[in-house]
Amino acid sequence: MGESGNDEDPIDIYGMEGYDSASNWAASGNYFRDERTKTDFVLVWEEKMRPSKKQKSKQPQDRKRSGPDVDQPPSRHERWRRKFLRNLHNAGLLMEKEETLSERKTIHYLKLSAPWDVLVYYAEELCMRAPLQAHPNPDRNSSADLLRKLHIPNVMEQWVPNKPMDYYTCAFRKSKLERFLGSDSQDSYFTPTQRHRIMYEILARTVYGKRKHAEIGIDRLLNEGVYAAAFPLHEGPFELPEYKVPGEALNPRQVLFSFWAQWSCWYKYQPLDHIREYFGEKVAIYFAWLGFYTAWLFPAAGVGTLVFLAGLFGMGTNTPAQEICNSGKQFLMCPLCDTCGNWHISEICPMAKVGYLFDHPGTVFFSIFMSFWAVTFLEYWKRKNATLAHHWDCMDFQEEEERPRPEFAAMAPRLEQNPITGMKEPYFPKRDRISRILTGSMAIIMMLCVVMIFLVSVIMYRGIVSTMMYHTGNTILMTQAGNIANISSSMVNLALILLLSQVYTSLAEKLTRWEMHRTQTEHEDAFTFKVFIFQFVNFYSSPFYVAFFKGRFVGYPGQYGKLLGMRNEDCGPGGCLIELAQQLFIIMVGKQVVSNIQEFLVPKLKAWHQKRKLARVRGSQIGQEAKRWEEDYELIECEGLFEEYLEMVLQFGFITIFVAAFPLAPLFALLNNWVEIRLDAQKFVCEYRRPVAERAQDIGVWFFILDILAQISVVVNAFLIAFTSDFLPHLLYQYEHDSQLRGYVNFTLAYSPPSYVDSNHTMCRYKAFRDHRGNYTLFYWKLLAIRLGFIIAFEHVVFFCLRLIDWLVPDVPESLDVKIKRERYLAKQALADNQDVLLTVSHDSSPSPASSFLSSSMN
């Protein structure tokens, strides 16, 4: 690249001599103008034009050369930018600048490239993995193996071109460079993602101001607004050419679009190796987990659907429902509100039949099945994760000592020496941080109280709507008053949940920043726990209320419990489980629909706004073909994976915690995830700027949260079966009275107390195990003892079996353990300094495979 003695503006020095922007040059893609130097990163900044009066009279070409008003002294941002670029040049990077000009604004694009020596130096410093020996890279799908053994055609398989090779690897060393495969080809030895990672490391370490003020790194420059964007380039367009080309001729982005992101691929396996090669391990691990979770939803959805169908076909054999439907005017029921009249239990015949769908012996079996499913899924994910981590060379990956976050560096009150690096860096006292965390916890508690207030409001809304329906005098509205109130209140509750989610996520982000966590990992973990705790209460408080509190504090005629002057809610005609199922359906499915609409529309609207803004700048150049860096700048910044993980973890809670009441939940989750995978794939391939490839060996803190949810689901389902379902009352009645449940309805209806009748009320019945004075009967206390015993037995048996599964299923497959040992052996052989000692021949004079490989590679 060209050089000059002028240090004032390095951008105009390196590689800019003799360039006329109107000239036509071929390399408009991912290379410099010499068509040989790869563009590893692009820095973008915008400048408003401030032409003088003389400059206004000049022709556009002259104004383009004059740029911003040169008479103005350089601003702080300009000084930072110039020093930053000088330091990048001193670090050995190559630079080339492009511009997009308009009357009002200039957009500068600085292309950066790391030469071979820089790449080699940082590859060793970052402990990157280097290839020792190639070995087969078959597709790893257990379902494909199973279908192959059963001789069943597998429609999910697809051939994807340009599949990445698989290697035995070890830590890169410059001194052993000749022993690594492909080291003789400098242009292709490092993959694009490795080049991006090295470039980002350089950008993150480079000083732009005073080191003692922690004025270091591209992240803080972006926060300060010195640069508008910094990103690696996509490898060409994602759109397919109009003419037919062989798959091997497609660029990596087109391969991902054709064989992954298109809707027609909804039933195909994901090309995980291609995703990892293009986006890095962190993104690939997310899609691998999402695909694995979706595959495991198949058996859960199948069993849940069968349980639901069993309830559907068994509705006609439900003796209690038949007794209700055939009772006529035999059972006169007590009024459901203070101003309502009496009614007959036969009026709720349809709801009594529908209630059997969600409350029959099959749901008990399904809740036990899902408890085992959840823990077995997590155990087998650990095995899958270990296999992928080794396959992608990040099994022993440990994040190096993290640098302070840019915001932390800017706001920390003082500097102190880092005990690991030995360098002074920004410091925030631990005691002050704990004080802020405690203060933030109070804000979280206040927000949780707000959730409870809204929950009470929804309960009161439900009571008011029910009363209004009863007073209409319309037979249909009176009969369906409870359902209308429950469904409408669930929709109101969903709207409040989504509103509070947005408010609290913003609040949690501000609180987490205020707490001054030093590293990005600490910041993300604190933010994740805050948001999850709130979302857990926000989404699950209403189902918890319906499952365990609604109908428990009703009282009895003459002694009804009241809240704020209104009678406490009782369960509807079909029981609380059917109401819980309605709540879960509306909240879970409604949340999924809203999220998918947002994921589909919001990125497109943001991209449209960005393109429109840049179109104004390009002006007369709009007819020209946009360059790769211009097209990528028009895309939206990658928003990360937090929202994606959060959505799936909340879904996991819905299909495990309350599954006894809603056996179709896994089916709806499966349908949603088919859509989710394609939406996320399209965002990353088509709508996001290419993110910097990050390494990761697992899904991080989210696995811990999933494990907690799986444990909670066992306890909640035990209580749900014991106290909300009619399963145990049916069993006890069958044991003591009638095995066919004949007379069960009459047995569960108590008579109103004499005191209630004496106060000008008609003798009526209500659902409870009470005597004529309103006291609990002996059957109630027997049932309570059985319920508590069932909970203890259920939890102990299930948890014992889960621990047994954990013990029987090793976290690392045996075949993988052999591969790991083989790779370590090859690494020792390859990196040993004394080859004569290590490359020994066995007693039978036959060389080992590693010896043969090393000998051949050195010849």
C-alpha positions, 0 to 999 in steps of 0.5 A: 500500500502507498505511504507518505510522511504526513501523519495527519490523516492516514486514511488519505495516505494508504492505498489512495494515490491516483484514485478517481472515484469515477473510474470503473474498477472490477473489484467491487466485492470483498477485495481491495482494488488490486483484486488480491487483498481480501477485505476483512472488516469495514469501518463506516462513519458519516460526515455532514458537509459544511461547504464555504461560500466559495465551495458552494459555487464549485462543481460537484466534482470539486466539492467531492474533492474538497469534502468537509470544511477544512478550515474548521479545527478537527473535532474530538471525534476526528482526532480520535479517529485519526489516532485510531487509524494511525495505530491500526496502520502501525499494527500492520493492517492494510487500508483502503477508503471508499466514499458515497457523496451527496450535497449534505453528507459523505459516508466513508467506508474504510476497508481493512485487511490483515496481512499474513504476518499479522494473521499468524501472530494473532492466531498463536496469541488467540490459541486458534486451532490448526488442522493436523489431519483430515478425516471423514465428516459424515452427517450426524443425525440420530434420526437419519441413522434410525430411519436407515436401520428401519429402511424408511426413506428419509425426506429430511436429508438433503445434499448441501454443496461445499461441505466443510472438511473435518480435521484433527486439530491442535493449538496453532504455533508459528514455529510448527507452521509447516506441520499443519495442513494447508500452511503452504497456501497463505490466501486460503489457510485462515478461514474468513471467520478466523480472519474476522475474529483476528481483525476484531481482536485488533480493533478491540485492543487498539488505543484511540485516546489516552490509555489511562482513561481506557480510551481503547477499542472499536466498541467504545468508539461505536458507543461514542458515535465516532463510527456509525458501524463496524462489520465484516462483509457478507460473501456476496449476495444471497439472491440466486442468479437468474440462470442455473448454476451448479451448487458448487459455484454458489457463494456460501451465503447463497448456499445457506439461503438455498438450502436453509433459509428458504421456506421450502426447506422447513422439513430438511436438516439444517446444514450446521457445518455451513452455519458454523463456517459462515457465522461462527460457533455461537450462532451455530450452537443456537441453531443446533440447540433449536433444531435438536429441541424441535426434533425432540418435540416430535415424540412429545407432540405425538403423545400429547395429541394421542392423550387429547384424542383419547379424551375426545373419544372418551367423552361419551363414557364419562359417567359424571358428565352423563349424570350432569346432562341427564339430571334435568332439574334434579340439582338446583344450584346456589347463585354464582354471584350476589345478584344472580339467581339459582340455576340447574346443573344440567345447564352446564352439560356441554362444558362438563363433557369438554372438561373431560378432554383436559382432566382424565387419567391420560393427562396424569400419564402425560405429565409423568411422561413430560417430566421424564422427557424434559430431563432426558432431553437435557441429558441427550443435549449435553451429549450432542453439545459435547459432540458438536463442541469437539467437532467445531474445536471449541470443547476446551475453549475458555474465554481469555481474560475479558476486557472491560466493557466500553461503557464500564471503561467510560464510567468507572471512577478510577483505575486499578491493576488487573491481577491477571494482566498486570495492567491498570484498567478501569475499576468499580468498587465491589461494595458500591456494585453490591449496593446498586444490585440491592437497589436494583432488586428493589426495583425488580420487586416493585415491578413484580408487585405491578404484575400482581396488581394487574393480575388482581385487576384481571380477576376483578374484570372477569368478575364484572364481565360475568355479572354483566353477562348474567344480568343480560337475561339472554340464556346463551350469555348466561350459560356461557358467562364464565367462558366469555369472561375467562377468554376475554380476560385471557386476551386482556392479560396477554396484552398486559403481559406483552406491554409489561415485557417491553417496559421491564426489558428496557428497565432491566437493561438500564438497571444492569448498566447502572450496576457497572458489571466489568465484563460483557459476560457478567453484564449479559448474565445479570441481564438474563437473570433479571429478565427471566425472573420477571418474565417467569412471574409475568407469563406464569402468574395467571396460570398459577393463580387459575391452577392453585388459587382460583376456587380455593377461597370461595367459602359456602352459602352465607359465608362467602369469601370476598376480595374488595367487596366482590365474591371470590372466584370459583372454578367454571362449570368444566372445572379449573383445568379447562380454564387453565387450558384456555389461559395457556392456549391464549397466552402461549399461542398468542405470544408465539403469533405476536413474536413471529409477526414481529420477527417477520415485519420489524427487521424488514421495516428497519431495513426499509428505513435504512435503505431509504436513508442511504438512498438520499445520500447516494442521490444521483448514484442510485442507478449505479450498482451498489458495492458490497460494503454499501449493500451491507451497510443498508442491512440492520445490525445483528441484534444477537441471540438473547431474545431468541433464547428467551422466547424458546425458554419461556416456551419450554416452561409452558410445555413442561410446567402446565402440561397436565392441563394442556396436552396439545402444548408440545404440538403448538410449540413444534409448529411454532419452531418450524416457523421460528427456525426459518425466520431466524435463518432469514434474518441472519442470511438476508437482513442482518449485517454479518456478525463477528464470529464468536466462539462458544462451547455451549448455550451458556446460562440458558442450560441452567435455566432450562434445568431449573424449569425441568425441576419445577415442572415435576413439582408443579405437575404433582400439585396440579394432579393432586389439587386441581385435577379430579383424578384423585377424588375419582379414585377415592370415590371408586375405592370407597363407593362405586367403581363406575362413579355412579352417584359421584355428582350427587356425592360432590354437591353439598346442601346449603346450611340452614342459616342460609335458608333461614335468610329468605334463600332457597335450599340449593346445592354447591360443589364442596365436600361439606356437611349441612353446617358448612364443615368439611366432611371426613371424605375431604380429610381423607382426600387431603391426606391422599393428595399430600401422599401422592405429591410426596410419592410422585416427586420422589419416584420421578426425581429418583428416575431422573437421577438414574437417567442422569447417571446412566447417560454419560455426558460424553459419548464413548465414541467421542471419548476415543476421538478426543484421545486420538486427537491429543495423541496426534497433537503431541506427535505434531508439536513435539520438538524431539521427533526422533524420540516420539516417532518410534516404531512399535515392537512389530515394526509397524508404524503408528497411523500418526507416525505415518501421517507426520512422516508423510507430511514432513517429506 
